[in-house]
């Protein structure tokens, strides 16, 4: 998870080790839920919620009642969306490299961590290449 301000500066980055995760979709929806909760606490600005999973974006944006095993996560996200002006965007996987690096850190290092106004060293080049970011 990564939260940036309107200038592209990092507000926080985070990763979490998911001990019992049944699928990539569950990991994506869990990250969305936790990232949204963190973003709502760390920023008062409108949010663009970007995800590279079209299935997750569809589930979250659907007005239909969710019947999958992820119903509680989807409901939590939908509830959070009502708290502020939030736009959900489906982005290409190549535009979510930072998120994938953070997920890999959580999974492979079995770590849960939050970096405030910072990021792990493994993200430095990715953030520097991002045309919207400013790295000091």
Secondary structure, 3 states (H helix, E strand, C coil): CEEECCCCCEEEEEECCCCCCCCHHHHHHHHHHHHHHHHHHHCCCCEEEEECCHHHHHHHHCCCCCCCCCHHHHHHHHHHHCCCCEEEEECCHHHHHHHHHHHHHHHHHCCCEEEECCCCHHHHHHHHHCCCCCCC
